[in-house]
C-alpha cells in the first residue's frame, strides 16, 4: 500500500545566540487523507470556539506568541494523537564561521531541517508507523517566509539529497544513500499561516517548545517528553 505523506512545519526563535540559546523547527506529519480531513476539522472547530470566546473576528489569525496558555493547550491537544517532530538547535554550539555569515546560516538551517525530517522518518519506520519502501510521495509545507527562488531550491535539494538521492559527507570520503530512493515525488511549498490550520498548529508547537527549552530546565524537558511519546526530538549540531 503506497503512502502519500504530508509534513507541516514552522520555526520559533531567531537564529542568533544573542537573543536565546535554542532555535526550534517543529511540525506534524499526516499519514493519509482521512487523518488530514479529520485534523483540519478538529482544529478549525477548536480555533473558532476560542475566537468566539475572545470575541476575535474569524478572519483574524491566532498566533502563538500572543495567545493565552490555556488556549494554546487546547489547540495543541488537537494534534496530540498525531506524530510530531522538533529540531532543537543549540546556537551556542554552532560554529562562529556559520553564525557570522548569512549564507552559511541559511545553509545550516536547510541541513538541520533535512537531517531532522530524515531522522524523524527513520524513527517512524522503527516504530512500524510507516514503511519506507511504501512511501510514494512526501509534500512538505512550511510557513511562508521572505525567501528567493534559489532559497526554495536549495532547501528542496537538501531534502531530496537526504531522503532520495543520497549525499557525500563533508570531506567527500563517504557516500550515504538516501533512505527512500524509490520515492516518486518530493515537493516543497511555502504556505501563508493565515490560510492553513496545520501551519498554525506547527507555529503553536514550535512556540511551546521554544519556551520549554529556553525558559525551563532539563528535568522539565524530560517530563514533557515522557508525556508526549508521539513527539520525536533531534538535537543539533
N, C-alpha and C positions, 0 to 999 in steps of 0.2 A: 504494500500500500504506500503510494507516494505521499510525501508530506510537503506542504507549502506553508512555510513559516513566516510570521510577521514579528519583527522586533522594533519596539518603540523606545526611544531614548531621549534623555535630556541631561544637562550638566548643572552643577551648582558650585559656585565659588569663582574666584579669579585666579588665573594661572600665574600667580605672583606670590612668593612666600612672604612678602612684606605685609600682606593682609591676613592670611590664615595659612596654617600648615598643610591642611588637606584639601584637595580638589577632587570632586566626585563626578563620575559619569555613571548614570544608572538607567535602568529600563526594565521592560516587561516583555516576555515572549508569548505570543499567541499561536497555538499549535494547529488550529483548524477554524473553519468559518463559523461553526456553531458556537465555539467559545468566543470568537470575535464579536458576533452579534449579541451574545449574552452580556459580555462585559461592557460593551458600549451602552446597552440599555440600562444596566445597573448603575453605571457611573453617571449617566445622564439624569436618572431619577434622583439619585442622592444629591447631585450638584444643584438640580432645580429646587429641591427641597431646602437646601442650605441658602440658596439665593432668595427664596421666598421668606425664610426666617429673618434674613439680614436686610430684606427689602432692597435687594440689588436687581437691577434690570437683567433679564435673561441674556441680553446681547453682551453684557459685560463679562470679562474673564476673571475667574477666581485664580489668583496667583498665590503660590505657597508662602512667599515672603511676607504677605500682609493678611493671611488668613489665621484665625484663632486656632490654637492647638486642638480643641475638641472637634472642630470641623475638619481639620487636617486628618485626624484619626478616622473619621467617618469615610473620607474619600480614600484613604489608604486601605481601609478594610475591604473596599470593593475589589482590590487586586490581591488580597491576601492568599486566595486559593490558586493563584497563578504563579508560575515560576518567574523569578526576577533575578537581576544581576546588578552588581555595583563594582565599579573600578575605583579603588581608593588610591589616589596618588599622593605620596608624601613628598611635598615640594622641597622640603629640606634635604632630600636625598637625590634630587635631580641635579645633574652637573651644571656648574655655572655657565659653561660654554653653550648649554642649551637654553638656560633661563635668560641669558643676555642677548639672544638672537631671536627675532620674531619668527623667522622661517623655521629655525630649529625647534622652537616651542610648538609650532603647529605640527611639525613632523612627528614630534614626540607624542602629542595628543592623538594623532592618527594611529601611530603604533600602539598606544595604550588601548585605544578603543578596539582596534583589530585583534590585538592579543587577548583582550578581555572577553570579547564575544567568542573567540576560538575556544578559550578555556571553559567558558560557560556551556558551549555546545558539547564539549568533551564530558563535562560534569553531568549534563542531562543524559548523555549516552550511557555513562556509568550507572546512572540511576534507572536505566531502562525506560526513561520517559520518551526518548526518541531513538531512532536507528539512523546512524549517519549515512548508511548506504541507501536509505529510503528518502532522503531529502531531495526533492525535485527543484525547489526554489526557496530563496530567502529574500524577503523585502525588508530593507532597513529604512525606518522612518525616524528622522532626527528633527529636533526643534530648529526652526529656521534661524539662521544667523547670517551676519554680513560676511559673505564669502564669495570668491570669484569662481568662475567655471573651473579654473585649474585647481582650486582648493577642493571642490567637489570631486574632481577627477582623482586627485592624489589620495583622498580618503577611500574612494571606491576601489582604487587599485590596491591600496594597502589591505583592505578587507579581502579582496579576491586572492591576493598572494597568500595570506594566512590560511584561507579556507579551501581554495580550489587549486591554484597553480603551484603553490609551494614557494620557498624563498631560501636564499643563502643567509648564513649568519653574518655578523658584522665584518668578519675577517675574510669572508668568501671562501672558507675552508670546507664547510659542511652545508649540504643542501637538505632542508627539511620539507618533506612532502606536505601538500595540503591535506586537510583532514576529510574533505568531501570532494575529491577530484571529479566525481561523476555528476555533481550538481549541474543542472541545466541553466539556471538563471540566478544571478545575484544582482539586485537592484538597490540603489540608494536614492532616497528622496528627502528633501527638507520640507517640513510642513509648518504652517503658522499654528502656534498653540491655540490661538483663538478658534480655530476651525476643527480641532481634533481632540477628543476626550482623552485618548491614551498618551498623547504628548503631554497633556496637562497632568495626567496621573504620574507620568515619569518625572515631571517637574516637582510634584509633591514628594515622591520617593527620594529623588536626589537631594532636595532641600532638607528632608528629615535626616538623612544620613550625613549630610554636611554638618548639621547641628550636632548630631551624635558624636561624630569623630573630632570636631573642633572644640566642642564645649564639655564633653564628658570623658570619663576615664576608661581604661581598657576593660575594667570589670563591667561597666555599663554596656560596652560593645558586645562582650561575651553573653551577657544576659539577654540582650536584644536578639542576637543571632540564634541563641538556644530556643527562643520563642518563634522564630521565623525560619523554619527548615526549608522553605522554598526560595530562600534568598541566597544566592551564590555571591561570595565576595572574593575578589582578587586584589592583592596589594602590590603596587608598583612604586618605584622601579625595583 
